[in-house]
Amino acid sequence: MCLTEADEVPSANAYTEFLGELTRAGLLIPSGVRGLYGRGGEFERVVDHFERYIGREARAAAGGPPAEVMRFPPLMTRADYSKLNHIHNFPDLMGSVHAFMGKDAEHRELTRKFSKGEDWSRDLSASDVMLVPAACYPLYPTATGTLPTHGRVVDLKTFVFRHEPSDDPARMQIFRQRELVRLGTADEALAHRDAWLARGKRMLEACLLPVEAVVANDPFFGRGGRLAKATQREQVLKYELVVPICSTENPTAVSSSNLHLDYFGHAFGIHTPDGHDAHTACIGFGLERITLALFRHHGLAIADWPAEVRALLRLDRSDED
């Protein structure tokens, strides 16, 4: 079902209604936990083809060095995570990997609790890894040192985790981000952020999605977070590309373009050739959210989508580069 002007404010069950349509169509597969879904073949087909669209645009982008392709698992070391302020800014969203590290006696106690339906999770211990909260985070520890003369552009993708269970099918606990990250001078980072904000908007408009670019902020936690939100907006560090999915009044962010200043450069010892802390910027595409927006606006059957959208995403081709 496509979004209509009548959907100005989502009803209490607007999210569950759309989720029901998606699951009946086999596009999403519910797990019984809010925000955790399997993906059907047609859903993955759109994800794959939109990713190839991003790749074509990245290769065509002017300015800066060619993008290096890197793929990291959805885990990062606890040691690298500890160099960030994420635990201060987003404690409600983080995910830590815990594992059993005991011996026979502890195992007997663990299985006793498990068998009796007691809380056995407290018998687990923190491992050396954390769940990745943003696709670019695993990159920065690998970039320590001096950048090349013209900096770097890196093409990333991974599953990321954010603990925010919701009935909104677009607010998943684990989802994929495709990012184009710039490491370089302040001017290089700003130019990358602004160029990809414009390019990303054009890309989504070409998919016939009603997209807008808006100044935004990250969901910083608690009382201190209010100041961080205001500062981020005042400095215009973050833009989001938003598209209505379940509400035209409260559209969903499907992409964000972010200027990090020298935060990651300082945290991980990344320097420009003149010895200054590197500045970084990125655009992130939320692959599941973009796919949901396409199904919402063009219908649940790809064959019924506008011909120009199918052609742009090359959905009628069997072979892709």
C-alpha positions in Angstrom: 0.0 0.0 0.0 1.3 3.4 -0.9 1.4 6.3 1.5 -1.4 8.9 1.0 -2.1 12.4 2.1 -4.7 11.0 4.5 -1.8 9.6 6.6 -0.8 13.0 7.9 -0.5 11.7 11.5 0.0 8.0 12.0 -2.7 6.2 13.9 -1.8 4.2 17.0 -1.5 1.1 14.8 -0.2 2.7 11.6 3.2 1.0 12.1 1.8 -2.4 12.9 -0.5 -2.1 9.9 2.4 -1.5 7.6 4.4 -4.2 9.2 1.5 -6.6 8.7 1.4 -5.7 5.0 5.2 -6.3 4.7 5.0 -9.7 6.5 2.0 -10.9 4.5 3.9 -10.0 1.3 7.0 -12.0 2.6 9.2 -8.9 2.6 9.9 -9.0 6.3 9.9 -12.1 8.5 9.0 -11.3 12.2 11.0 -12.9 15.0 8.8 -12.2 17.9 11.1 -9.4 19.1 10.3 -5.9 18.1 12.8 -4.5 15.6 14.3 -7.9 14.7 13.3 -9.2 11.3 14.4 -11.6 8.6 14.3 -10.3 5.0 12.6 -12.0 2.1 14.1 -12.4 -1.3 12.3 -9.5 -3.0 13.3 -7.2 -0.1 17.0 -8.3 -0.5 16.7 -7.8 -4.3 15.9 -4.2 -3.8 18.7 -3.7 -1.2 21.2 -5.3 -3.6 20.2 -3.1 -6.5 20.1 0.1 -4.5 23.6 -0.7 -3.2 24.8 -1.1 -6.8 23.3 2.3 -7.5 25.3 3.8 -4.6 28.4 2.1 -6.0 27.8 3.6 -9.5 27.4 7.1 -7.9 30.5 6.7 -5.8 32.6 5.9 -8.8 31.1 8.9 -10.7 31.7 11.3 -7.8 34.1 14.1 -8.6 36.7 15.5 -6.2 38.9 13.6 -3.8 40.7 10.3 -4.2 38.9 7.2 -5.4 37.0 5.4 -2.8 38.7 2.4 -1.1 36.2 -0.4 -0.5 36.4 -1.9 3.0 34.0 -4.3 4.8 34.1 -4.8 8.6 32.0 -7.3 10.7 29.3 -5.8 12.9 31.7 -6.0 15.9 34.5 -3.8 17.2 37.0 -4.3 20.0 36.0 -3.1 23.4 39.3 -1.3 23.6 38.6 0.8 20.5 35.0 1.4 21.7 36.5 2.8 25.0 38.2 5.6 23.1 34.9 7.0 22.0 32.2 9.0 23.9 29.5 6.7 22.8 28.8 5.2 26.2 28.3 8.8 27.5 26.2 10.0 24.6 24.1 6.9 23.7 24.1 4.4 26.6 20.6 3.4 25.8 21.5 2.3 22.3 24.7 0.4 22.8 25.1 -3.4 22.7 27.8 -5.4 24.4 28.7 -9.0 23.6 28.8 -11.3 26.6 29.9 -14.9 26.7 30.2 -17.8 29.1 33.7 -18.0 30.5 33.4 -20.3 33.5 34.4 -23.9 34.2 32.4 -27.0 35.1 31.0 -25.7 38.4 29.9 -22.5 36.8 28.4 -24.4 33.8 26.3 -26.6 36.1 24.9 -23.4 37.8 24.3 -21.9 34.4 22.4 -24.9 33.1 20.4 -25.2 36.4 19.2 -21.6 36.0 18.4 -22.2 32.3 16.4 -25.4 33.1 14.4 -23.6 35.8 13.7 -20.6 33.7 15.8 -18.3 36.0 17.9 -15.4 34.8 21.1 -17.2 33.5 22.3 -14.1 31.6 24.0 -12.8 34.8 26.4 -15.7 34.6 27.9 -14.4 31.4 30.9 -12.1 31.3 31.8 -9.3 29.0 33.9 -10.4 26.0 36.5 -8.3 24.1 33.9 -7.1 21.5 31.0 -4.6 21.2 28.3 -4.5 18.6 29.0 -1.7 16.1 26.7 1.3 16.4 27.8 3.0 13.2 29.4 1.6 10.1 32.3 4.0 10.2 33.4 3.2 13.8 35.6 0.2 12.9 37.4 2.2 10.3 39.1 4.9 12.4 41.3 2.6 14.5 42.8 1.3 11.3 43.6 4.8 10.0 45.9 5.8 12.9 48.9 7.7 11.5 49.4 10.2 8.7 47.0 10.4 5.8 48.1 10.6 2.2 48.5 14.1 0.7 44.9 14.3 -0.5 43.4 12.3 2.4 41.2 9.2 1.9 37.6 8.3 0.9 36.4 4.9 2.2 33.3 2.9 1.1 31.9 0.9 4.0 29.0 -1.4 4.7 28.0 -3.4 7.7 25.1 -4.3 10.0 24.9 -1.9 12.9 23.1 -2.4 16.2 21.0 0.1 18.2 18.9 -1.1 21.1 15.6 0.7 20.4 12.9 -1.9 20.0 9.9 -0.4 18.3 6.7 -1.3 16.4 7.9 1.0 13.6 9.2 -1.4 10.9 11.7 1.3 9.8 13.2 1.4 13.3 15.1 -1.9 13.4 17.5 -3.0 16.2 20.0 -4.3 13.6 20.2 -3.0 10.1 22.7 -2.1 7.3 24.4 1.1 6.7 26.4 1.9 3.5 28.7 4.8 4.2 31.1 7.0 2.2 33.6 8.4 4.7 36.1 11.2 4.0 39.3 11.6 6.1 41.3 14.8 5.4 41.4 18.5 6.1 38.5 20.5 7.5 37.8 21.8 4.0 37.9 18.4 2.4 35.6 16.9 5.0 33.1 19.8 4.6 33.1 19.5 0.8 32.5 15.8 1.0 29.6 16.2 3.4 27.9 18.9 1.3 28.5 17.2 -2.1 27.1 13.9 -0.9 24.1 15.6 0.8 23.2 17.0 -2.6 24.0 13.8 -4.5 22.1 11.6 -2.0 19.0 13.9 -2.4 19.2 13.7 -6.2 19.5 9.9 -6.0 16.4 9.5 -3.9 14.5 12.0 -6.0 15.4 10.0 -9.1 13.7 7.0 -7.3 10.6 9.2 -7.2 10.6 9.4 -3.4 9.4 12.7 -1.8 12.7 13.5 0.0 13.6 16.6 2.0 17.0 17.6 3.5 16.6 18.8 7.1 19.1 19.9 9.8 19.1 17.2 12.5 20.8 16.0 15.6 21.8 12.7 17.1 19.6 11.2 19.9 22.0 12.2 22.7 21.0 10.8 26.1 19.8 12.5 29.2 20.0 16.0 30.5 23.5 16.6 29.1 22.2 15.4 25.8 20.0 18.4 25.4 23.0 20.7 25.2 24.7 18.3 22.8 21.7 18.3 20.5 21.5 22.1 20.5 25.2 22.5 19.8 25.1 20.0 16.9 22.2 21.8 15.4 23.7 25.3 16.0 26.9 24.2 14.2 24.9 22.5 11.4 27.0 19.3 11.7 24.2 16.9 10.7 21.7 16.7 7.9 19.1 14.0 7.3 17.3 13.1 4.2 13.8 12.2 5.3 11.0 10.4 3.4 7.5 9.7 4.7 7.0 6.0 5.4 4.3 5.7 8.0 3.6 9.4 8.4 3.8 12.5 6.2 4.0 14.7 9.3 6.8 12.7 10.9 8.9 11.5 8.0 11.7 8.9 8.5 15.4 9.6 8.1 16.7 7.3 5.4 20.1 8.9 5.0 22.3 11.2 7.0 25.3 13.5 6.1 27.6 14.2 9.0 30.5 16.4 9.8 32.5 15.0 12.7 35.1 17.9 12.8 38.4 16.4 14.3 36.7 14.2 16.9 37.8 10.8 15.4 41.1 12.2 14.2 41.9 13.2 17.8 40.6 10.0 19.3 42.5 7.7 17.1 45.6 9.7 16.3 44.8 10.3 12.6 46.8 13.2 11.2 46.9 15.3 8.0 50.4 15.6 6.4 50.9 19.0 8.1 50.5 17.3 11.5 47.0 18.4 12.5 44.3 16.1 13.7 42.3 14.9 10.6 38.7 16.0 10.1 36.2 13.4 9.0 32.7 13.4 7.4 30.4 10.8 6.0 27.1 10.1 4.3 25.3 7.0 5.5 22.5 5.3 3.6 20.1 3.2 5.7 19.5 0.4 3.3 16.5 -1.2 5.0 14.8 2.2 5.4 15.3 3.2 1.8 14.0 -0.2 0.7 10.9 0.3 3.0 10.3 3.7 1.5 10.4 2.3 -2.0 7.9 -0.4 -1.2 5.7 2.1 0.7 5.6 4.6 -2.2 5.6 2.3 -5.2 3.7 -0.7 -3.9 4.7 -4.1 -2.6 5.1 -5.8 -6.0 8.3 -4.6 -7.8 6.7 -5.4 -11.2 4.2 -2.6 -10.5 6.8 0.0 -9.8 7.2 3.0 -12.2 9.3 1.9 -15.2 11.8 4.7 -14.7 12.5 3.5 -11.1 13.0 -0.1 -12.2 15.3 1.1 -15.0 17.3 3.3 -12.7 17.9 0.5 -10.2 18.3 -2.0 -13.1 15.7 -4.3 -11.4 14.8 -5.9 -14.7 18.3 -7.1 -15.3 19.5 -10.6 -14.3 23.2 -9.7 -14.3 24.7 -6.7 -12.5 28.2 -5.2 -12.2 
